[in-house]
Amino acid sequence: MTIGFSCRVAVSTCGLCMAGALAFAPVATAAPTGSDPGAPGGPRGTAPVPAVLYRAGTHVRPRPGAPDVPDVSALSWLVADARTGEVLAAHDAHRRLPPASTLKALFALTVLPGLPSGIRHRVTYGELSEVGEGSSLVGVTEGDAYRVSDLWRGVFLNSGNDAVRVLARLNGGWEVTARQMEAKARELGARDTRVKSPDGYDAQGQVSSAYDLAVFGREGLRNAEFARYCATLEARFPGDGDWGWDIRNTNRLLTGDDGVDRYPGLIGVKNGYTSDAGHTLIAAARRDGRTLVVSVMNPQSGGPFDVYEEARSLLDWGFGAAGQVDPVGSLEALRSRPRPGPEAVPARVTAAVAPEPEPGWPETAAITAAACLGAAAVALVLRLEPFHIED
């Protein structure tokens, strides 16, 4: 048995369906293909950009008159706009290298939100028994009680592995924290990072990249507590009773210590050193309403403070190149979900990040709208036109 319509009905119905599809066609435009997933022209961009961030070498897209990228000896480095996430220049951005204590930035992003700063905790021997030999310490003592905020200052200022151990225990344990850190890294789109020791102590298989470190630094500035801790120059670390001692941030670009000139407008984030990693640094600075984040991993020039001078030159270049270079990638490109919201900086300056639509929404809207319009057309013509049944 066949149910049929007259030709006139079919033509009318198809015409109405086509009109509905065409009406919604602009929102169903397919995303560009063949672009770098780490570039603005990737899955959420509007124009293809050559895949460069995963290629070896130095990458920058200067316009006429743009300043030259400085000569930097680090094995890997990156310069990005902290508000937009646009990568302005990079060298071996995804090269996997030991991160040293810059990994503490990821530790803080993972653990800090779940531990209220006012909690007091009395430290046990077991919490300090596995601190690695030669670790940087803030002086956490068995039997003494500390507020969580004291321990975080020990992490950010003195890079205290003893403070990390206690906070990790409060968070559920060392292995649990390591797994949570890796999950947090994936959520943020930092896919080069493997966590074996949450304090950044050298461990087999523990790696990160300049790209990932820049992601961590940028994300940290969105958290008011993180931003405040990483910008603190000095604090009093408590001892037994009323006794205590002063601690000072070991980020020389922030403090101007040891003959390193303080960088104007610097707002953190974290430095590190181990024998395997060499010197590493995430640094962020603000100038003329613009915030940059740079990451530098293992300078090869040999000086103990060269990591700061190389970061300085990259920051100077980034501010000087404002509006004169096109991005080569994006720190937003690989994260699981876009995160709209303010950029939290100590100066309380905020910059809104526009939310992006969920992947697939334009296509879904177009198909649904066209289908609904087509169905309405069919219903209309069925009421107006006779039909016949043939055996």
N, C-alpha and C positions, 0 to 999 in steps of 0.2 A: 504494500500500500504506500502510495506516495502523496505527500502533502505539498502543494505548490502554490506559488503566487503568480500573478500576472507580471509581465515584463515591466509594466509601468510602475508597479509597486516595488519591484526589486531595485529598479534604477533609483527611485526616490529614496528608498531606505539607504542604499549604498552612498548616495550623494550626501545625505545627512550625516552618516557615520564618518565619511571622509572630511566633512566640514568640521566635525568635532575634533578629529585627530589633528587637523591642521591648526585649529585654534589653540591647541595646547602644545604644538610642536616646539616652540622656543624653549620651554622648560625641560624638554627631553633630550637636549643636546648631549651627546656622549662626551665623557671626559677624554682628554687627549691621551694617546697611547705612545709608548716608546720613550717616555720621559723618565728622569731619575727619580726614584722614590724619595730621595733626600733633597729634592729641589722644589721650588715653588710651582713649577709646571708639572708636578707629579699628580697623584690621584685627586687632590683637591685644587689644583692650579688651573690656570686658564690658557697657558701657552707652554708647549714643550720646551724643556731645557735639557741640554746635553747631559748625559750621566757622567758627572765628574767627581762627586764626592767619594765614590768607591774606587776611583783610579789613583794610582800613585802620582806623586809630584805636587807642586804648588798650583793652586787654581784661583784665579781672580778674573773678573770680567770688567776691566776698566773702560770708562768713557774717555774721550779726548780731554787731556789736561789733568787726569787723575794722578795722584802721587804714586810713586813706585812702592810696591810692597817691600818692607825692610828685609834685609838679609838675616835670617834667623837660623840658628844651628840645631834647634830642637828636632827630635825625630818626628814629632807630630805636633801640630798646633792648629788653632781655629779662632776666627774672630766673627762675632755675631751681634746683631742688634737684639737686645734683651726684650724689647717690647714686641717686635714683630716675629722674632725668631729667624729672620733672614741671615744666612751665612754670607758674609762679605768676602771672605778669603779663607783658605785652608790649605794645609799641607798634610798629606797622608791622614786625612781626617778619621778614617775607620781602621787605622793600623792598631792592632791589639797589643797593648803594652802594660806592664805592671803599673798600677796607679798610685801606690804608696798611700799616704794619709788623705789625699784628695777623695778617696773612697768614703771618708767620713761624711762627706756631703750627702751621699746616697744613704748612709746610715741614719743621718739626722732626718732626711726626708721620710724615711720609713718608720722610725721609732718615735720621733718627737711628737707627732699628733696624738699618740695614744697614752702619753705619760704626763699627767698634770704637773706643772712646774713646782707646785707647793708640797708635793708628797715628800715625806722624810723617810729615809731608809738607813738602817744600821747594817754596815758591811760585814760580811762573814769572810773567813779565810778562803773558803772554796771559791768565792767570786774573784779572787785575785791570784789563785794558785797557778793559772795557766797563762798569765801575761807573758808574751814572748820576750826572750832575752834581748837586751839592748833597746827595748821599747822606749818611746817617749812617755813620760809619766807626769801627772800633775800632783801626785802625793796622796792619793786615796789610801786610808789606813784602816786595817781590820779593826772592828769594834767601834769605830766612829760612825755617827749618823750624819747624813748629808741630805739636803734638799735636792730634788731632781734638777732644779735650776743651777745649783752649784756644780753638779756633775756635767751639765751641758757647757758651762763656761770652761770647765776643765778640758772638754773635748775640743771646743772651737779655739780657745786661746792657746793652750799648752799641747794640743793634740794628744791628750792623755789616753793611752791605751788602757790604763787602769780604770778610768771613768767609763770608757766604752764597755769594758767587761761587766761592770755593775749595771749599767743601763740595759745591756743585752739580756742579763739575767732577769731584770724586772720585766722585760719584754717577752719572756718565755724561754730564753735560752740561746746559746750561741748558734746552733744549727738551725733552729727555727728562725732566728733573725737573718741568717745568711739566705735562707730560702725566701723570706719575705722581701729582702733587698733585691734579689734577682727578679721577683715578680713585679716589684715597684719599677725597676729599670725597664722591663718589657712594657709596662703600662705607659711609661713616658716615651717609649720609642727608642730607648737606649739598648740596642741589641748586641753590642760588642762586649758587654760587661759580664764577667763571671766572678761570683763572690765565693771565696773560700774562708776568708778571715775578715769579719766585718770592720775591724779597726784599720785595715789597709796593710797590715804586717805581711811581709813577703810569704806567699804560699804557692805551691805548685798549681798551675792552672788559673791563678787569679789574674785577670786582665780587665782593662777598660780601653777607652780610646779618647782622643781629643774631642770627637763629636759627642760622645756620651758624657764626658765631664762638663762640657758646655751646657748640655741639657740639664744636668744636675744643678749647676750653678744658677742657671736661669730660673729653674723651678724653685730653688731655694729663696730667691728674691721675692717670690709671690707669697711666701709664708712670713708673716710679721715677726714671729719668734725667731725663726732661722735668720732673717735679715738683721734682727737686733743682735743676736749672738755673734754673727760673723763680722759685724762692724765694731764690736767692743774692743777697745785698746787695752784696758786694764781692769782687773777685778780683784777682790779679796777672796782667797780660797780658805775655807774654814778648817781649823784643826780641832783638837780636843778642847772642850770648854770655850773660853773666849779667845783662845789662841788661834792664829792663822797666818797666812803670808800672802803677799801680793803676787799675782801672776800677770803676764803681759803677752799680748798676741804675738805669735812668732811669724806672722805675715809681714815681712819688712816693708812691702809697698804701702801697707797701712800705717805702720808705726814710724818708719824712717830710721830704724835701728841698724847697727852694724855697718854704717857707711852707705846704706842704700837710701836714696832720697825718697821721701814720701810722695806718692803719686796724688796729685790734686783731684779731688772728687772720688777717690776710691771708697767703695762700700763693702769690701770683702773680696773673696769668699773663703778659700782654704788652700793652704800650701802643704807639701809633703816631701818626704825623702826616705828612701831605703836604699840599700846597696844594690838591689836588683833593679829598682825603678829609676834610680837617680833622682834628680829634683823634678818635682811636678807642681803645677799651680793652676788653680782656677781663680781668676780675678775679674771683678766687675767695677766699673767706674761710671759716674754720671757727669755730663757736661752739657750746658746749654739745652737742657730739657731732654737729652738723649742718654740712654744707658747702653753701654757695651759690655759684653762678657767675652773673655778670652780664656783659652786653655792652652797650656804649654807642657809638653811631656819630654823630659830627659834631654836638655841642651847638651851638645857635644863639645862646646868650646872650653870646658874644663874648670871654669870658675865656680866657687860655691854659691855665689849669689847671681849668676848669670840668668837664672830662670826669671828673676825679677826684672832685670834689664831687658830681656827679650819680650816679656809681657808688656813692659813699658812702651817699647817701640811699636808693638802691635796695637796697643791702645791709642797711641799718638796717631798712628796711621789710620786707624778706624775712624777717629774723630775728624781727621783731616780729609778723609775720603768721603765724607757724608754727601750723598747725592751725586757722587761721581763714579760709582761702581754699581753694576747690576749684580744681584745675588747669584751665588752658585749653588745654593741649596737652602734648606730650611730645617730648623730644630723641631718644627712641628710635624714634619712629614710622616714620621714612623710611629707616632704615639697612637694608642688604641682609640682614644676619644679626644677631640679638641677640648681644651679647658678654657672657656672664656673667664675673664675676671681681671682684677686689678693687679698691677705689678707692685708688690709690697717692698718698699725701700725705706731705709731709716728716715729719710727726709719727708716721709709721708706723701710723696708724690705718686699719684696713681695714673695709669694709662689704660683705658678700656681696650680689651681685645674682643673684637666682634665675634659672636658665635657663628659657627658654620653649620650648614644643614647636615643631617645624617646621610651617609652614603646611600645612594639609591632612591632618595625621596623624589627628585625631579622626575625620574623615570616612572616611579609608582604613581605619582600624581597624574602624569599624562595618560598612562594606560587606564587608570580608574575613571578619569574624567571622560575620555573618549568612549569607554565602554558604557558608562551611564547615559551619555548623550545618544549613543547608538541604540540602546535598549528603549529609551524614551521614543525614539523615532519609529521603532518597530511597533511599539504599543499603539502609537498614533495611527499608523497606516492600517493596522489590523482592525481598528474601529471604523475606518473609512472605506476600506476596499473589501469586496467579497472574495472568498477563496473557494476552491473546489477540491474534492477528494477523488482520486482516481484509483480504481482497483487494478 
